[in-house]
C-alpha cells in the first residue's frame, strides 16, 4: 500500500481488513518488486554473454 506521501507500507496481515464503508479489503496500489529482480537477472545475463565473447576472443588469439 502507498500512503499519501508516496511511501510504501508493507506489513504482514493475518485476518481480514475492513474499510470505512464496511466492505472487506482496502483500496491501494499493488506494489510489485519483481521488476528489480528482472533487471538484475538481465544485467547478469548481459555480463555472462559479454564475458563468454571475451573468452572466445582470447582463445582465438592464442
PyMOL commands that set and color helices and strands:
alter all, ss='L'
color gray80, all
select helices_A, chain A and resi 34-61
alter helices_A, ss='H'
color red, helices_A
deselect
rebuild
show_as cartoon
